[in-house]
Amino acid sequence: MKRKISPILFSSVGSMIVLGILIAVLRANAQGETPKSASSVQSAGTQLGTAFTYQGQLGRKGSVVNGPFDFQFQLYDALESGVQLGPTITRVITVTNGLFTTDLDFGPVFTGTVLYLQVGVTETCTQTNNTYTMLKPRQQILSAPYALYSTTSATATLAISSLQTPWDGLTNVPAGFADKVDNDTLASLALTIKGGGDCRPIQQAIDALPSTGGQVIISADTYTCTTPIVIDRDNVTLRGQGPATMLRLADGANAPVLVLGQISTPPTITRNNIQISDLVIDGNRVNQTFECWGGNCGTGGMTDIRNNGITLRRVNDVLIERITVFGARSGGLVTEKGCRRLTIRSFTSFDNHFDGLAAYETEDSVFSDIYLYDNLAAGFSFDIRFNNNLISNVVITNSGSVGIFMRDSRDNVFYGLEIRNSTQHGVFLAQVDSDTTKPAYGNSFVAVVISNSGGAGLRVNDLSCQNNMVSASQLVGNSSGCISEVTPGLVISGTVICR
């Protein structure tokens, strides 16, 4: 059986934080396996106990602590108030580099209902009368101790002898065990960040995940980032609780808010399988000085990275969904440095200093259900080998320059777009400066409505921009006409209504 692990929780009162993990000391091993530790499974014929192991991380003001601390552990049947179950456990535990481990035994109290662990802590010999700082909120105990409950439940009939069943005696063995080797890994960890404050606990939680990855869940609150949150590892999920979870860039931070991938330029490693969902990012652009991280762009250090709401750098198989970004000093969301198989959906971006969403060196990706409005430059900006992507179900309004800017972009499909009230053109297709080998080429625009642009509905700026197609579309009320071409005949159009 796979060992079950409950979510890890950050709890805080004053300047103290504790990060805890509950691990059940129950594991069934097939015949021939050796338990990883003497306490990980009871011997055959012995009643399984009710103890479990609690591992934690203790910190103060963002730093880990060392030395002996007095801990108090109590179990309740409610998140607040409630009835205490089992004894109060107190002991002195030595904390090393912020880490500690202890066994807890509240007796046979796990009956399948939700219980909560109250942790109190004080520095040894610094307080009297057993005055503990109670860390809040209490930590919900999930799956781990309930594995103990399953051994005593009236509906569970697992015989101890089954722990010694040989592989050849098993039927319907899952594919992962068909080789008769139990080489499973622990389930992904889920870490929950609570209480608002600054963003450092979020970064610490990401860094604390095992090499196999896991989840960091951010509770509803506002978190202020003085430095970016960087996910430079694989298999990580960062999830908020919807619009009530906000990451806000601190005044004068002059940095991006969230970076996926390496921050070195150029990145040398491709990061994979990262998911970001259900939160809001405020770039706080009015209180920033520079467009780039730490100073003028391209002047060394981190200044090759722009102060976007979200930056993706050389990442594959990334999901961004149900995210809103506003007020970034540069762009809302930017992909760059070689990205593949991105899925960006249910994404909103507004009031950014430049583009709502920009993508460079990005291929084989899907952008859907996108809302871009009131951005000071373009809604979309595509450049530098933006090829073979699908963009659908998009609304772009009130862009400060063009609705869509495209260069060096080939064979992309745009389906179901509304582009309104662009200050200049609705869609602008060009080559990179004087380089005729880097045009916007072979792109398809289907079921698109472009209206009320200050320039043309669609402008083709260079002769190299050929084989672009517009069909089943309407271009309405654009000041410089429906389609404007440097030479007539560059755009292939079919069933296009110009009015």
C-alpha positions in Angstrom: 0.0 0.0 0.0 1.1 3.5 -0.6 1.9 5.5 2.5 -0.6 8.5 2.8 0.5 11.9 3.7 -1.6 14.8 4.9 -1.2 18.4 3.7 1.5 20.5 5.3 0.3 23.6 7.0 2.0 26.9 7.8 0.5 28.3 11.0 1.6 31.6 12.5 1.2 33.8 15.6 3.4 36.8 16.0 6.8 36.1 14.6 6.8 32.3 14.9 5.8 29.9 12.1 5.7 26.1 12.1 5.5 23.9 9.1 4.3 20.4 10.0 3.7 17.0 8.3 1.8 14.1 9.8 3.0 10.6 8.7 1.2 7.5 9.7 3.4 4.7 11.0 1.5 2.1 9.0 2.8 0.4 5.9 1.9 -3.0 4.5 4.8 -4.9 2.9 4.6 -7.9 0.6 6.6 -11.0 1.5 10.3 -10.5 1.0 10.3 -6.7 1.5 12.3 -5.2 4.4 10.6 -2.2 6.1 12.5 1.0 5.8 12.5 1.5 9.6 11.6 -0.6 12.6 8.7 1.6 13.4 7.2 1.7 9.9 5.2 -1.5 10.3 4.2 -3.6 13.2 5.3 -7.2 13.3 2.9 -9.9 12.2 0.4 -10.8 14.9 0.9 -7.5 16.8 -1.9 -5.0 17.2 -1.1 -1.8 15.3 -0.6 1.2 17.7 -2.3 4.6 17.6 0.9 6.7 17.5 2.0 8.7 14.5 5.0 10.8 13.6 4.9 14.6 13.4 7.7 16.3 11.4 7.9 20.0 11.4 9.8 23.1 10.5 10.0 26.0 13.0 11.0 29.6 12.0 11.0 33.1 13.3 10.6 36.2 11.1 11.4 34.2 7.9 14.5 32.4 9.4 14.9 28.9 10.7 15.7 28.4 14.4 18.0 26.1 16.4 18.0 24.7 20.0 15.5 23.3 22.5 11.9 24.4 22.5 9.0 23.5 24.7 6.1 22.1 22.6 2.5 21.4 23.6 0.2 19.3 21.4 -3.5 19.0 21.8 -6.2 17.4 19.7 -9.6 19.0 19.1 -12.8 18.2 17.2 -13.1 21.7 15.8 -11.0 24.3 14.1 -11.8 26.8 16.9 -13.0 26.0 20.5 -14.5 22.5 20.4 -13.8 19.5 22.6 -10.3 18.3 23.4 -9.7 14.6 22.6 -7.0 12.6 24.3 -4.3 13.9 26.6 -2.2 17.1 26.4 1.3 16.1 25.3 4.2 18.4 26.3 7.9 17.8 25.8 11.1 19.5 25.0 12.2 19.0 21.4 15.6 20.0 19.9 15.2 21.9 16.7 18.1 21.7 14.2 18.1 24.1 11.2 14.5 24.6 11.8 13.6 20.9 11.6 12.2 18.6 14.3 10.4 15.2 14.6 8.4 13.7 17.4 5.9 10.9 18.0 2.4 11.7 19.1 -0.1 9.3 20.6 -3.6 10.6 21.6 -5.0 7.1 22.0 -7.8 5.5 19.9 -9.5 8.8 19.1 -9.5 8.6 15.3 -12.9 7.4 14.2 -13.2 8.9 10.8 -14.3 12.4 11.8 -12.2 15.5 11.1 -9.8 16.4 13.9 -7.5 19.4 14.4 -4.1 19.5 16.0 -3.3 22.5 18.3 0.5 23.2 18.6 1.9 25.5 21.2 5.6 26.5 21.5 7.9 28.5 23.7 11.6 28.8 24.0 12.9 26.6 26.8 13.9 28.5 30.0 12.8 31.9 28.6 9.2 31.8 29.9 7.6 30.8 33.1 4.2 29.3 34.1 4.2 27.2 30.9 3.0 30.1 28.8 2.9 28.7 25.2 2.4 30.7 22.0 -0.5 28.9 20.4 0.0 28.6 16.6 -3.1 29.4 14.6 -5.0 28.1 12.8 -5.1 24.6 14.1 -3.9 22.0 11.7 -6.5 19.7 10.2 -5.4 16.0 10.4 -6.2 14.3 7.1 -5.4 10.9 5.7 -2.4 9.7 7.7 -3.8 8.8 11.2 -7.0 7.5 9.6 -4.9 4.7 8.1 -4.7 3.7 11.7 -8.5 3.9 12.2 -9.0 1.6 9.2 -7.4 -1.3 11.2 -10.0 -1.1 13.9 -13.1 0.0 11.9 -16.1 -2.3 12.2 -16.2 -2.4 8.4 -12.5 -3.2 7.9 -11.6 -6.9 7.9 -7.9 -6.7 7.0 -6.2 -9.7 8.6 -2.7 -9.4 9.9 -1.8 -12.5 8.0 -2.5 -10.6 4.8 0.6 -8.6 5.4 2.6 -11.7 4.5 0.7 -12.7 1.4 3.2 -13.7 -1.3 3.1 -11.9 -4.6 2.1 -15.1 -6.4 -1.0 -15.3 -4.2 -2.3 -11.9 -5.3 -4.8 -11.3 -8.1 -5.7 -8.1 -10.0 -2.2 -6.7 -9.3 -2.0 -3.1 -10.6 0.4 -2.6 -13.5 2.9 -0.7 -11.4 3.3 -3.8 -9.2 3.2 -6.4 -11.9 7.0 -6.8 -11.7 6.6 -8.0 -8.1 8.7 -5.1 -6.8 7.1 -2.4 -4.6 9.0 0.6 -5.8 6.3 3.2 -5.4 7.1 6.8 -4.3 5.3 8.9 -1.8 2.2 10.8 -3.0 2.8 14.4 -3.9 2.8 16.7 -0.9 0.4 19.6 -0.5 1.5 22.6 1.4 -1.0 25.2 2.5 0.1 28.8 3.2 -2.2 30.8 5.5 -2.3 34.3 7.0 -1.3 36.8 4.4 1.9 38.8 5.1 4.8 38.6 2.7 5.5 36.1 0.0 8.6 34.4 1.6 6.6 31.5 3.1 5.3 30.7 -0.4 8.9 30.5 -1.7 10.0 28.5 1.3 7.1 26.0 0.8 8.0 25.6 -2.9 11.7 25.0 -2.0 10.6 22.5 0.7 8.8 20.2 -1.7 10.5 16.9 -2.4 12.3 16.3 -5.6 9.2 14.5 -7.0 7.3 17.8 -6.6 3.9 18.6 -5.0 1.4 21.3 -4.4 1.5 24.7 -2.6 -1.9 26.0 -1.8 -2.3 29.6 -0.9 -5.2 30.6 1.3 -7.4 33.6 0.5 -5.5 36.7 1.6 -3.1 39.4 0.2 0.6 38.5 0.1 3.2 41.2 -0.6 6.2 40.2 -2.6 9.5 42.1 -2.1 11.2 39.6 -4.4 9.8 37.3 -7.1 8.4 33.9 -6.4 10.5 31.6 -8.5 9.6 28.0 -9.5 12.8 26.6 -10.8 11.9 22.9 -10.5 9.6 20.3 -12.1 6.2 19.0 -11.1 5.0 21.9 -9.0 1.4 23.2 -8.6 0.8 26.6 -7.1 -2.9 27.2 -6.4 -4.8 30.0 -4.7 -8.4 30.1 -3.6 -9.7 32.3 -6.5 -9.9 36.1 -6.7 -9.5 36.4 -2.9 -5.9 35.2 -3.1 -3.7 38.0 -4.3 0.1 38.3 -4.8 1.0 42.0 -4.8 4.4 43.4 -5.7 5.8 45.6 -2.9 6.4 49.3 -3.5 9.8 49.9 -5.1 10.5 46.1 -5.5 11.2 46.6 -9.2 10.9 42.9 -10.0 8.5 40.4 -11.6 6.0 38.8 -9.4 6.2 35.2 -10.5 8.8 33.4 -12.6 8.6 29.9 -13.9 11.9 28.5 -15.0 15.5 29.5 -14.5 16.3 33.2 -13.8 19.8 32.8 -15.4 20.1 34.2 -19.0 20.0 32.2 -21.1 18.3 29.4 -19.2 20.2 26.1 -19.5 17.6 23.7 -18.2 14.1 23.0 -19.4 11.6 22.9 -16.5 8.5 20.7 -16.9 5.0 20.1 -15.6 4.2 23.3 -13.6 0.6 24.5 -12.9 -0.5 27.9 -11.7 -4.2 28.5 -10.9 -6.8 30.5 -9.1 -5.2 33.7 -8.0 -4.7 37.4 -8.8 -1.4 39.2 -9.4 -1.1 42.9 -8.8 2.1 44.3 -10.4 1.7 47.6 -8.6 3.3 49.4 -11.6 2.6 52.9 -10.3 5.0 52.3 -7.4 7.8 50.9 -9.5 10.7 52.8 -11.2 12.1 50.3 -13.7 10.8 48.1 -16.4 13.4 45.4 -15.7 14.4 43.5 -12.5 16.6 45.8 -10.4 17.4 48.5 -12.9 17.6 49.6 -16.5 17.1 46.8 -18.9 20.2 45.0 -20.1 22.6 46.5 -17.6 23.7 43.3 -15.9 22.5 41.2 -13.0 18.8 40.4 -13.3 18.0 43.2 -15.7 17.5 40.8 -18.6 14.2 39.8 -17.0 11.4 42.3 -17.3 9.0 43.1 -14.5 6.0 41.1 -15.8 3.2 39.7 -13.7 4.1 36.2 -14.8 7.2 35.2 -16.8 7.7 31.7 -18.3 11.3 30.9 -19.3 12.2 27.7 -21.1 9.4 25.6 -19.7 7.3 22.7 -21.2 3.9 21.3 -20.3 2.7 24.3 -18.2 -0.9 25.1 -17.3 -1.9 28.6 -16.4 -5.7 28.9 -15.6 -8.1 31.1 -13.8 -5.5 33.8 -13.3 -5.9 37.6 -13.4 -2.9 39.9 -13.8 -3.1 43.7 -13.7 -0.8 46.7 -13.2 2.5 45.1 -14.2 5.4 47.5 -15.0 6.1 45.5 -18.2 3.7 42.8 -19.5 0.9 40.9 -17.9 2.1 37.4 -18.9 5.2 36.7 -21.0 6.6 33.4 -22.4 10.2 33.3 -23.7 13.5 31.5 -24.1 11.9 28.3 -25.7 8.5 27.2 -24.4 6.5 24.2 -25.6 3.0 22.8 -25.0 1.7 25.6 -22.8 -1.9 25.8 -22.0 -3.1 29.3 -21.0 -6.8 29.5 -20.4 -9.3 31.5 -18.4 -6.7 34.3 -18.2 -7.5 38.0 -17.7 -4.9 40.8 -18.1 -5.5 44.5 -17.9 -3.9 47.9 -17.1 -0.3 46.6 -17.7 2.3 49.1 -18.8 3.0 47.2 -22.1 1.2 44.1 -23.4 -1.5 42.1 -21.9 0.1 38.8 -23.0 3.3 38.4 -25.0 4.9 35.2 -26.4 8.3 34.7 -27.8 10.1 31.5 -28.9 6.9 29.6 -28.1 5.4 26.7 -30.1 2.7 24.0 -30.0 0.7 25.9 -27.3 -3.0 26.7 -26.7 -4.3 30.0 -25.6 -8.1 30.1 -24.9 -10.7 32.0 -23.0 -8.5 35.1 -22.8 -9.7 38.6 -21.8 -7.2 41.5 -22.5 -8.3 45.1 -21.9 -7.0 48.5 -21.1 -3.3 47.6 -21.6 -1.1 50.5 -22.6 0.5 48.7 -25.6 -0.8 45.6 -27.4 -3.4 43.1 -26.3 -1.3 40.2 -27.7 2.3 40.6 -28.9 3.9 37.6 -30.8 7.5 37.6 -32.0 10.7 35.5 -32.3 9.6 32.1 -33.6 6.0 32.1 -32.3 4.9 29.1 -34.4 2.2 26.5 -34.6 0.0 27.7 -31.8 -3.8 27.9 -31.4 -5.5 31.0 -30.0 -9.3 30.9 -29.5 -12.2 32.5 -27.7 -10.5 35.9 -27.0 -11.8 39.4 -26.3 -9.3 42.3 -26.7 -10.5 45.8 -26.0 -9.1 49.3 -25.6 -5.5 48.5 -26.4 -3.1 51.5 -26.3 -1.5 50.5 -29.6 -2.7 47.5 -31.6 -5.0 44.6 -30.7 -2.5 42.0 -32.0 1.1 42.6 -32.9 2.9 39.9 -34.9 6.4 39.4 -36.3 8.4 36.2 -37.0 5.3 34.1 -36.4 4.2 31.2 -38.6 1.3 28.9 -39.1 -0.8 30.0 -36.1 -4.6 29.6 -35.9 -6.8 32.4 -34.5 -10.4 31.4 -34.0 -13.3 33.3 -32.4 -11.8 36.7 -31.6 -13.4 40.0 -30.8 -11.0 42.9 -31.1 -12.5 46.4 -30.4 -11.4 50.0 -29.9 -7.6 49.5 -30.6 -5.9 52.9 -30.7 -4.0 51.9 -33.9 -4.7 48.8 -36.0 -6.8 45.8 -34.9 -4.2 43.3 -36.2 -0.7 44.3 -37.3 1.5 41.9 -39.3 5.1 42.7 -40.1 8.7 41.3 -40.5 11.5 41.9 -38.0 13.0 45.2 -39.1 14.6 44.7 -42.5 14.9 40.9 -42.2 12.7 39.3 -44.8 13.2 35.8 -43.4 11.3 36.7 -40.2 7.8 37.7 -41.3 4.3 37.0 -39.9 3.6 34.2 -42.4 0.9 31.6 -43.0 -1.4 32.6 -40.1 -5.2 31.9 -40.2 -7.9 34.2 -38.8 -11.3 32.6 -38.7 -14.5 33.9 -37.1 -12.9 37.2 -36.1 -14.7 40.5 -35.6 -12.4 43.6 -35.6 -14.2 46.9 -35.0 -13.6 50.6 -34.3 -9.8 50.5 -34.7 -8.0 53.9 -35.0 -6.2 52.4 -38.0 -7.0 49.5 -40.2 -8.8 46.4 -39.1 -5.9 44.3 -40.4 -2.6 45.9 -41.5 0.0 43.9 -43.5 3.2 46.0 -43.3 5.8 44.1 -45.4 5.9 42.1 -48.6 7.3 39.1 -46.9 4.1 38.7 -44.9 2.3 36.3 -47.2 -0.2 33.4 -47.1 -2.1 34.9 -44.2 -5.8 34.1 -44.4 -9.0 35.8 -43.1 -12.3 34.0 -43.4 -15.8 34.0 -42.0 -15.0 37.3 -40.4 -16.4 40.9 -40.1 -14.4 44.1 -40.0 -16.5 47.0 -38.9 -16.0 50.7 -38.5 -12.2 50.8 -38.7 -10.9 54.3 -39.4 -8.4 53.3 -42.1 -10.5 50.6 -43.7 -10.9 46.9 -43.3 -7.7 45.4 -44.7 -4.6 47.5 -45.5 -1.7 46.0 -47.4 1.7 47.3 -48.4 0.9 45.7 -51.8 -2.6 44.5 -52.7 -3.2 40.7 -52.7 -1.1 39.6 -49.8 -4.0 38.5 -47.6 -6.1 35.6 -48.7 -9.7 36.3 -47.8 -12.9 34.5 -48.0 -16.4 35.4 -46.7 -15.2 38.6 -45.1 -17.7 41.3 -44.6 -16.4 44.9 -44.6 -18.7 47.5 -43.2 
